[in-house]
Amino acid sequence: MKLYALVVVNLLLWATQPAQAQLGDLLKQLGATAAGVVKQSDAAASAGLPGIPVMGTGKAKSLADIDAELAPDRQCNRPQEKFDIGDKVLEYGGTEASLRLQRIVESDLKYEELTPEDRKMLRYLAQTTVWVPVWLENRLGSSFDLLGNKLPDLLPVEQETFEEVRQQSNKFRALTSDFPGDINLSLNPELPDGAFAKFGGRIQISRNLLQTMSDKPLGGDLLLAHEIAHVYKRHAIKRMQFELISSREGWGLGKKLLQRAQRGSNFEPLRDGLALATTVPQLIAFVRNLQLHFSSEQELEADACAALWLKASALDPAKAWLEFRSAFAPTDAPQAYASTHPPTAEREENFIRKVNSKPGPVEAKPVGPVKTKPPPKKI
Amino acid sequence: MSTLKSFALLFTWLLLPGLALAASPQPPARCKIACKGGPCSLAALANATAPRPVEGSWTTAEQCNQLLVNSGVVELRYLHRGRWFMPPAQPTPSKLSGVFEANPADACSVVSPACLQLALSAKQAAVGGHGIDNRVSKPGGEGDPCALGLPCGTVLPRAEPLTLRLVDAGAQGQLLLRAARGQAAETRLTVQGGRASLSGGWLQPGGLYAYQFSDAAGKPVASGEFSLLSQSMLERLRKRSVQREEQQGLSPAQAWYDTLLENQLLWDALQLDLEASP
């Protein structure tokens, strides 16, 4: 309870910082083309529901287009999901869909009262847009850090090795400069095994995997690229959005986020600050109770991006895969693993397909390095 | 009168626990002790027995907080807040209790199989996330394998055969060992007289291994896992040990032991203790 109060105070303090500076930063981060509120007057540019041809200047996407957009991005060539819910809902079903969304989020419509069409539209939006602006996503990540246990200091023998791994990850960060948030890599000695990515661009690796990475750098490159891909493809946020609109418990909160997202990316310190102070702790509580597992398809997407970025970094993805398979992949497949991860053979097939495809439009751009915790204190 | 009596009772009730606390001796703390720069001698306060430390190797001592340095200079080590604590050398005369009061020893102040079990079982509660895979890990295993003396946590890679010494010197059975990550590999070791031997090079640096120990009747007793330190990290560890030797004037054996403990290679530190024990 005390910690939640800390988060609330933290958010309120942050929200009351000079509005001008924040607005400037936000506009830089989110681009000037913010999604605006859909108004009745926009009806002139109306379009119909998906697949239904309509008169007017706007045009709704066909069902085939929508299906294609919802299919997993196994080529890692789809544009980044953006904070553009207003534009996306228009693309989905024209003004009719926009007005329906407005009615859904502004009324006291209950989860049980959603029609199958409503659910379909919401799922589309959960998969193709981000409802949480990047500054809030970063804030969510740091709030998790605040609520979680402080990570123990690195052991002396781990410090240099971890620094090398951090340097290793910078080349992939350079390839993902269109990702607007932070990416924070850390070693979590409390993590018994594995590596994972979560909200706010947090990537954690276990001691076990750090050891393997230090002797098998190419397999380690694949692992880092895979985790960064989860962050880049906004898998955690999309999964959370999907869970919010797919459960009675999450629906109220999901509505609040959708309502906020419809107002666009402009940050209004008083209105947003107060709303966030109540919404963010609820969001954290919801996510903490959520066993957030990425789907099999998200794993394949992350593999596809990893293959692309290894190629773009002049590394041999086939060799990286072999090293990964021979040193990192679990030899057993517990039930939990099998339910969320595709079989290794399918992953390999997907990976090799991507390796053999023509080079995509990937180029390295100068960006800041991957952030890490400050160096641990020596005893 | 009755009010006065009540106050007196209340006063006693409030004060007694404090007095009792002040009077109670510190919990006995075990430590590792050695002479530095020549011979040294210790005396025991109260009922403790004074150990006879030597120069160049660590001796385990009981009730270290009840010891007095009689002559020479003494080095000591113990676990404080889970880290290998290295206080400055204690000259003559000094009561070691001062060191322990300022930096209390952990309940497990030196490594033992039971302490290793406690440390690794605590890790089971750590909640991971999800990403590269979802392998279910249990560093403390099932059936307290670390307390039995089986490998746990991070273990040093070896070119030579690895000898496993179980706490129960009469233990018989089979140990099924397999790679938990990477290339599939499996081997079965016979445990006889509490010992088993694994051929050198079978374990790969940086690898992760799981095992199951079954008794002579084939009944599973315990299962666990351990990882091997990578080759590059082993080289770093060796360098750090040499630096420590030079900077702190320790013997190679002492410096290596400190380096292992400082980097939480507890199982290997325990093996050194077992090798040194009669």
Interface residues (C-beta under 8 A of the other chain):
Chain A: L155 P156 V157 E158 E160 T161 E190 L191 P192 D193 G194 A195 F196 A197 K198 I203 Q204 S206 R207 N208 L209 Q211 T212 M213 S214 D215 K216 L223 H226 E227 H230 L292 H293 F294 R325 S326 A327 F328 A329 P330 T331 D332 P334 A336 Y337 T340 H341 I379
Chain B: R83 F85 K123 Q124 A126 G128 G129 H130 G131 I132 D133 N134 R135 V136 S137 K138 P139 T154 R178 A179 A180 R181 G182 Q183 A184 Q204 P205 G206 G207 L208 A210 S227 L228 L229 S230 Q231 S232 M233 R236 L237 R240 E262 N263 Q264
